[in-house]
């Protein structure tokens, strides 16, 4: 089970940290990803992190503003988001899969959490 949290309302330029807690599975066996879906738009890749956390991946538009990390001892993945803009408003989802594959492909992920809503006001 994946449980995303940390969403909320923030002003443009602000920051938020999302968390994704994983239970019932060996967390360190999974590649973890963050995706988001804005109203009326398709789900898009945000970031991903390898099993150990040594490798991280970002959508080009999020590089430098977002940081993905994980704490395998706590079975939790994080997404630190800075310099938020209204365009970042979306439901953010965490996901897990066993193989690295194409981390940007949502279809490759086996497990999904519920979304946590991030709203950025202008």
Helices and strands as residue ranges (DSSP letters): E 2-5, E 8-11, E 16-22, G 27-29, E 31-37, E 44-49, E 56-58, G 60-62, E 66-71, E 76-81, G 86-88, E 90-97, G 106-108, E 111-112, E 116-121
